[in-house]
Amino acid sequence: MKKLLHAGNIVFQGDDEGFQDQAEAGLTSCEALVARTGSVLVSGASGSGRRLSIYPDQHLVLARTSQVVADIGDALALLQRTYGPDQLPSMVSLTSGPSRTADIEKTLVLGAHGPRSLVLFLLDDAPAATT
């Protein structure tokens, strides 16, 4: 993986030193994709933890078509089936696009409380049709 990142001129930093100042993008997986709201459900239980979906300016999400559910209730039910009702992740977040706020003088600001952009890479893992 590091070789692929290097070939694309993307710097990989494996330690925590200077993380908030240097991380331009965070690549994460997700728990589910909610079709009704266009939201991505992420949790702290993923290998990337909590911070990669919040601190970097760009949030890149790798998901599969099998993770698409109809609505938020279906996404939460999937979480319960995956982890059990008593073992849910300590952090669950729904993201429906870039962070935005207009709290200050009603001026829209992107990236004030999270990533400025959200990019989804959707892999088709549906079984091939047979004839």
Residue pairs with C-beta under 8 A, 6 or more apart in sequence:
1 12
2 12
5 11
5 12
6 12
10 25
11 22
13 19
13 22
13 23
19 51
19 55
20 55
23 52
23 55
23 56
24 56
24 57
24 58
25 56
25 57
25 58
25 59
25 60
26 48
26 51
26 52
26 53
26 54
26 55
26 56
26 58
26 59
26 60
26 115
27 48
27 52
27 60
27 61
27 62
28 42
28 46
28 48
28 52
28 53
28 59
28 60
28 61
28 62
29 42
29 46
29 47
29 48
29 61
29 62
29 63
30 40
30 41
30 42
30 46
30 61
30 62
30 63
30 67
31 41
31 42
31 43
31 45
31 46
31 67
31 75
31 78
31 79
31 82
31 92
32 40
32 41
32 67
32 68
32 69
32 74
32 75
32 78
32 79
33 39
33 40
33 41
33 63
33 67
33 68
33 69
33 120
33 122
34 40
34 41
34 69
34 70
34 71
34 72
34 74
34 75
34 94
35 68
35 69
35 70
35 71
36 70
36 71
36 72
37 71
37 72
37 94
37 96
38 96
38 97
39 72
39 75
39 94
39 95
39 96
40 61
40 63
40 94
40 95
40 96
40 118
40 120
41 75
41 79
41 92
41 93
41 94
42 53
42 61
42 92
42 93
42 95
43 79
43 89
43 91
43 92
43 93
44 50
44 89
44 90
44 91
44 92
45 83
45 89
45 90
50 91
52 59
53 59
53 61
53 93
53 95
53 114
53 115
54 93
54 114
54 115
56 115
57 111
57 115
57 116
57 117
58 115
58 116
58 117
58 118
58 119
59 95
59 114
59 115
59 117
59 118
59 119
60 119
60 121
61 118
61 119
61 120
61 121
62 121
62 123
63 120
63 121
63 122
63 123
64 122
64 123
64 124
64 125
65 122
65 123
65 124
65 125
65 126
66 125
66 126
69 75
69 78
72 94
75 94
79 88
79 89
79 92
80 88
83 89
95 114
95 118
97 118
98 110
98 111
98 114
98 115
98 116
98 117
98 118
99 110
99 111
99 112
99 113
99 114
99 115
99 116
100 108
100 109
100 110
100 111
100 112
101 108
101 109
101 112
101 113
102 108
102 109
103 112
110 116
